[in-house]
Amino acid sequence: MRSRRALIVGGSMSGLFCALFLRRHGWEVALYERSPLALTGRGAGIMTHPELHQAMAAVGLATDKSFGVPIAERVALDRAGRVVARRCHPQIATSWNRLFEMLGAHVGSGPYHLGKDLVHVSQGDSEVVAHFTDGTAQAGDVLIGADGLRSSVRGQFLAEVRPRYAGYVAWRGLLAERDAAAVLGPELFGQLSFFLPPGEQFLGYPVAGPGNDLRPEHRSWNIVWYRPADEAGELPRLLTDARGRTHELSIPPPLTAPGVVAEMQAAAERLLPDPFRAAIALMAQPFLQPIYDLESPAIAFGRVALAGDAAFVVRPHVGAGVLKAAHDAAALAECLDADATVEAGLGLYEARRAPIGRQFVARARRLGCYLTYRFDSEEARASAAFHAAPERVLAETAVVDFL
Ligand SMILES: Cc1cc2nc3c(=O)[nH]c(=O)nc-3n(C[C@H](O)[C@H](O)[C@H](O)COP(=O)(O)OP(=O)(O)OC[C@H]3O[C@@H](n4cnc5c(N)ncnc54)[C@H](O)[C@@H]3O)c2cc1C
């Protein structure tokens, strides 16, 4: 019998998990990543959950002490820098780069093809074909669109589905531990710490340093600062580079206009408690990420399926986009095994995973509902006040108690 061949479009978290789970189930896999250069996460921190560690173990990856930085506690500060809420919640904070390195090494370079930009998918009774911008094509038994927020695969089957802007952006960046600990103190450095000015959210936590270094004094502090920006005026302005070109959806970090960065730094001076204000001033390369979410009405189309962010994009407050991608991959492999045909297996996958994707999106919308520049109803305002309370933010952020 010839082996079953899976074409995976997108070589990031979701693509790598799909490759690992499908291979465990006997599939031959090939990954096609648009970027001509190896991916990097630009230093983004990633909160993890026990379920993610279990998913990694299921594909043969042990998460030992080298996985990330353990965090024992969460705190919220007031404007004067006093602790107003505290919660014990042990959790491991890793980094995008660390996860990518572990998953990528396990997949290996053989099946991983850089510089392959998918333009079109065609399918028949017995195969599916991926067509790339370089004029080449590859055939397989199933094709997985693991190509993220702007998925080309989704675009072909669900052209009308567009990312929905959440009404706010995240400023992100890293600080070397030596600098961070000097302004935060060792205790605050080691916690998941928040400040919650009206309509905004600032949070910081320790992650591995350059080269995934976990030694004390060599780690980094990861900052995420959510700030409202209205879609019609403010957002396009933030996405306009120094040459006057306005970028769609997001702006490559090096192109962020210096004036826009300076405005954010001035706002930090005005709004943040001293330790966080000083941390922002020291952050070397802040970058801006507008926050979107997205729900696909369908995630299986004959021999084609969507996984990870291509299927459902969740606002970051649940801190579990990678876990969702891992669970999609595990479900795909199981469902394809459970039925005689690829089409029926993917139908099963959609029935199992689409409701969970919607649950993730809804949960994150609730958590982020107070980060807005306008409320559409009194009910929305009341819900926002509830979720904005420091105790609730500590209890709900990056927690997946709803699975
Ligand atoms: C501010 C912020 C904080 C976050 N924090 C966390 C956290 O703490 N924990 C957590 O679990 N998650 C977190 N997330 C979410 C997490 O980063 C995403 O859910 C996850 O990276 C999605 O992975 P993916 O592989 O589905 O998509 P992506 O990482 O977007 O990868 C898609 C890949 O497909 C490639 N591609 C696109 N089009 C094509 C094409 N036509 N042909 C070939 N390749 C293509 C792209 O180049 C890219 O490499 C956060 C997100 C944000 C914005």
The ligand as an ORCA input file, in Angstrom:
! r2SCAN-3c Opt
* xyz 0 1
  C      -0.062     39.582     21.490
  C      -0.191     38.081     21.346
  C       0.130     37.248     22.419
  C      -0.042     35.852     22.307
  N       0.260     35.086     23.398
  C       0.068     33.759     23.319
  C       0.368     32.936     24.460
  O       0.796     33.412     25.525
  N       0.141     31.582     24.348
  C      -0.342     31.019     23.195
  O      -0.528     29.794     23.136
  N      -0.624     31.784     22.092
  C      -0.442     33.126     22.134
  N      -0.723     33.893     21.043
  C      -1.312     33.245     19.840
  C      -0.311     32.442     19.041
  O       0.836     33.231     18.767
  C      -0.981     31.983     17.730
  O      -2.214     31.375     17.986
  C      -0.115     30.938     17.006
  O       1.161     31.462     16.733
  C      -0.786     30.540     15.674
  O       0.038     29.666     14.977
  P      -0.321     29.242     13.479
  O       0.760     28.322     13.054
  O      -1.730     28.801     13.392
  O      -0.263     30.594     12.636
  P       0.993     31.528     12.319
  O       1.975     31.506     13.425
  O       0.430     32.832     11.885
  O       1.701     30.818     11.072
  C       1.172     30.801      9.774
  C       2.325     30.482      8.833
  O       1.812     30.293      7.528
  C       2.669     30.922      6.590
  N       1.889     31.244      5.394
  C       0.924     32.180      5.250
  N       0.431     32.179      3.999
  C       1.104     31.216      3.326
  C       1.062     30.747      1.980
  N       0.219     31.282      1.068
  N       1.895     29.743      1.607
  C       2.759     29.185      2.508
  N       2.861     29.606      3.806
  C       2.028     30.608      4.207
  C       3.144     32.182      7.328
  O       4.335     32.704      6.759
  C       3.339     31.633      8.738
  O       4.638     31.144      8.965
  C      -0.544     35.276     21.103
  C      -0.838     36.102     20.003
  C      -0.665     37.486     20.117
  C      -1.000     38.365     18.928
*
